[in-house]
Amino acid sequence: MHYLTDAKAASRLARLTTHLQPRHIRAAITSCAMSSPAAAPWRSLFLSHIESMDSPEFTLSTLRRASAGGARGRRPSVLATPLYFPRARTCIFRGLFANMDVNPKNDASLNPEGVWESDLLTFTTDARMDKMEELWEDGIDLELRSGRDPKSPTTDKVGEELWEEGLARLKGKKTQAPVKSTEEKLKGSGGGAPVEAMFWAPKPAVQWRVRGRAYVLAPDIESSSEGREVMTLLKSRMRKPPHTDKKGEEGKKEWSFAREITAHFGNLSPIMRGSFRNPPPGRPVAAPVEGGGGEGLKLGQKVTDLEDPVARANFRVVVIVPDEIDQADLSDPEHGRRWLHTYVGAGHGKGHGEWETTEVWP
């Protein structure tokens, strides 16, 4: 009579249990059972190319939806179709989220080291700028929340609370949160609009195009439902650093998104912090400028107070969650090379947080 060893029995039971489970449950269990996902295959080279640049500048491309009046004036023949216009501007890369290069003069209280790392790109902006509206979409769709879309920047499960809220929205039911106006939404956390960030590293002659969705971190990041939703989405693409020690595990309790926002503000020079006390961007110079308190709103101010109420009310950290990286090496004109790195979440034959890389013709 053949007897199974404990190990073989456990292995056979695990295989049988796997076959009996629905696919989405298997994916969730696999995701939980796996160790922390590895860094993206493009991450190290990308960062080295950023370091080689004189200034870590990139071009941010967005889409701006035309207003009904603007559409009527521009394209009267297609009024029935929503119109979008491309927008682009130069931004400064502020490092990968949770892995900021700390300015030695930064006096902010920093998050504990060795708790999180990510492949998520960051930049900072003013909440009053036109681009803010372009970083928002009309709600984060259910597939994006649940991670069932293979192109989603989330993993298999991002929280029962968000799942139930997503179902309620899908069925047309009212959720507990009141409907906010566009102006109110833009004052808080949220976003989710598709963007592309293009970097050109001249010394290695490599172009990096990062495609994904942008999320805005505002002062309400930990207090509003929209902020908590953004935190959950971002955490689903964050991971423990390799060889995390006990100190790193303990630091997880102290790590906060609010502290990370303040750290980004502290990483700026006083004159850059002062730019968040400028008059509203795009406002006609001849128009009166109100608000600002104290010195008021004007150019050239220096802010040393990390909690300056006016500057902090306008300061935002934006996180780009990448879905696809387009890497083109043009260093040799006769032998150019190009790769597409595509993010694949849990399930779909891939493990948690893996990337597929395909070499294509440049």
C-alpha positions, 0 to 999 in steps of 0.5 A, spaced: 500 500 500 502 506 497 502 512 503 503 519 501 509 523 505 506 529 509 510 534 504 507 530 498 500 530 501 500 537 502 502 539 495 497 534 492 492 538 497 494 545 495 493 543 487 486 540 488 484 546 492 487 551 487 483 547 481 477 548 485 477 555 487 475 560 482 480 564 478 479 571 482 480 567 489 486 563 486 489 570 484 488 573 491 491 567 495 497 567 490 498 574 491 498 574 499 502 568 499 507 571 495 513 575 497 514 582 496 514 583 488 521 585 485 522 592 482 521 593 475 526 591 470 527 598 468 527 602 474 535 601 476 537 604 469 531 609 468 534 612 475 541 612 473 539 616 466 535 621 471 542 622 475 546 623 468 541 629 466 543 636 468 536 637 470 531 632 471 526 635 467 520 631 463 514 633 458 508 631 461 502 630 456 495 630 458 488 631 455 483 637 456 476 636 455 473 642 452 467 646 455 461 646 451 462 653 449 469 652 447 467 646 443 461 650 439 466 656 438 471 651 435 468 645 432 461 646 430 460 640 426 462 635 432 458 638 438 455 631 439 462 628 441 466 630 447 472 634 444 479 633 447 485 638 446 492 635 447 496 639 453 504 639 454 508 642 459 515 641 462 515 639 469 521 637 474 521 629 476 521 629 484 523 622 485 520 615 486 514 615 491 516 613 498 524 613 495 525 621 495 532 623 495 532 628 501 535 635 500 540 635 506 537 642 508 530 639 508 528 640 516 521 636 515 519 630 519 521 624 514 518 617 514 522 612 517 526 609 512 526 601 509 518 601 509 516 602 502 519 602 495 515 603 489 516 604 481 511 610 481 514 617 479 512 624 482 512 631 481 509 637 485 505 642 482 500 648 484 493 646 485 491 653 482 494 651 475 490 649 469 493 642 469 489 640 475 483 639 471 487 635 466 489 630 472 482 628 474 477 623 470 470 622 472 471 617 478 475 611 478 472 606 474 470 599 477 475 595 473 481 600 476 479 599 483 478 591 483 484 590 478 480 585 474 483 589 468 490 587 466 491 594 464 489 596 471 495 600 475 492 596 481 493 589 484 487 584 485 484 587 491 484 594 493 479 593 499 472 591 500 470 598 502 472 601 495 469 594 492 462 595 495 462 603 493 464 601 486 458 596 485 454 602 488 456 607 483 455 601 478 448 600 480 447 607 480 446 608 487 448 613 492 454 613 496 455 616 503 459 621 500 456 627 497 457 629 490 462 635 490 463 640 484 469 640 480 472 646 484 471 642 490 474 636 487 480 639 485 481 642 492 482 635 494 485 628 493 484 624 487 485 624 479 486 618 475 487 621 468 491 618 463 498 621 462 504 620 459 511 623 461 517 623 456 524 624 459 530 625 454 537 623 457 542 626 452 548 623 455 546 616 454 541 618 448 535 614 451 528 616 451 523 614 456 516 615 455 512 613 461 504 612 460 499 611 466 495 615 470 496 621 475 493 621 482 493 628 486 495 628 493 492 634 497 492 635 505 486 631 505 489 625 503 488 621 510 481 624 512 477 624 506 474 618 502 477 620 496 484 621 499 483 614 502 481 611 495 488 614 492 492 611 498 489 604 497 490 604 490 498 607 491 499 602 496 497 596 491 503 598 487 508 599 493 512 594 496 517 592 502 524 593 500 528 587 499 531 584 506 526 588 510 528 588 517 524 588 524 526 596 524 522 596 517 516 592 519 516 597 526 516 603 521 510 601 517 506 603 523 509 610 523 509 611 515 504 616 513 502 619 506 501 626 510 508 626 512 511 624 505 507 630 502 510 635 508 517 632 506 516 633 499 515 640 501 521 641 505 525 638 499 524 644 496 528 651 496 525 657 500 524 660 494 520 654 490 516 654 496 514 661 496 512 660 489 505 657 492 504 664 495 504 667 488 498 670 485 494 665 481 497 662 475 493 664 469 490 670 472 490 677 468 496 681 471 491 687 471 486 683 475 485 684 483 489 679 487 486 677 493 487 673 499 494 670 501 494 673 508 500 676 511 505 678 506 499 677 501 500 673 494 506 676 490 512 673 486 519 672 489 517 670 496 521 665 501 517 660 505 521 657 511 515 655 515 513 648 513 506 649 515 505 655 511 497 655 511 497 659 504 503 655 501 501 648 503 493 649 501 496 650 494 501 645 494 500 638 491 504 632 490 502 628 484 504 620 483 504 617 476 502 610 476 505 607 470 502 602 466 507 602 460 514 604 459 517 605 452 525 605 452 528 607 446 536 607 446 538 612 440 546 612 442 548 608 436 544 611 429 545 604 425 543 599 431 538 603 435 534 599 440 527 599 443 523 596 448 516 596 451 515 594 458 508 593 460 505 592 467 501 585 469 498 585 475 496 579 479 493 573 475 493 573 467 499 568 468 503 573 472 505 573 479 504 580 483 506 586 480 510 583 474 512 586 468 513 584 461 518 586 456 518 586 449 523 588 444 521 592 438 523 596 432 525 603 434 
